[in-house]
Amino acid sequence: MSDGAPAVTVIVPTYRDWRRLERCLDALERQSVSPERFEVLVVNNDPSDRPPPAFRLPKRWRLMDCARTGSYAARNEGLRHARGHIIAFTDSDCVPEPDWLANALARFSGERPPDRVAGHIELFYARRRPNAIELYESYFAFRQRENAAKGTSVTANLFVRASVFEAVGAFDERLLSGGDHEWGYRASAAGYSIEYAADVVVRHPARGSVRALVGKSRRVEAGKYNRRARGVELFRFVHQLRPPVRKFRSFRRRSRAARSIALKVIAVHYLVSLARAFERLRIAWCPGASGTIRR
């Protein structure tokens, strides 16, 4: 960082997602803080996919390429160019609220400011009434309050003092999923504090299709690089085939959801669990399979 650096650098990795990225950048342009107080670095994770002809960035914002595979490699590329005293992360499909930056900065200027802030992630849906996949996401995705309590956060809405990265290091680029949590636990182990902020909000589209949700679930498992013995994974997969009766009862008791909604949510949960179990089995039985799912 140099003298005259902005208060915040916002890093936004993107991968073949120019349409939704424009919506994200529009929301960043509408931030309530002065434009001079922050910069935005957009990191294109597929240099062969060029932005549309009409794509433009405001002054002080930059577009850069990262040919190394994975969103964590893209975030690290952004970190190498960041000048802000605080580093903010969001994703190209997210829509920050107008006071996103202002409320986050207020957290860092308090009496006992944290080293990191995990902001709230509010889901929005493609249609007026969410389908079963979206209902599942609303109950199980982006639980930032719980993440912060465990010492971590997802990078869809995360603020970090730049000095923490200097001390802890960057994201693990070998991971295609889960690298945000891995880094978060590393930072917590080094003694850096984290605080959940309900008023630091980005909106995120709920996944609305089985393909999108299963793809995400498989990436989570593939990104862990956690190969167990083949027999163990085969046993776990067979065990996973049992109907989730207990899960249904437990979920309905905790959520107080109507029976019909609980049935839909747990049915999707069952599907996701099977997808993850299958991916673990695939990694165990197919040498070199881990980490091969690109997006």
Secondary structure, DSSP 8 states (H G I E B T S, - for coil): --TT--SEEEEEEESS-HHHHHHHHHHHHT-SS-GGGEEEEEEES-TTS---TT----TT-EEEE--SSSHHHHHHHHHHH---SEEEE--TT-EE-TTHHHHHHHHHTSSS--SEEEEEEEEE-SSSS--HHHHHHHHHS--HHHHHHTT---TTSEEEEHHHHHHH----TT-SSSHHHHHHHHHHHTT--EEEEEEEEEEEE---SHHHHHHHHHHHHHTT-----HHHHHHHHHHHTS--HHHHHHHHHHH---HHHHHHHHHHHHHHHHHHHHHHHHHHHSTT-TT----
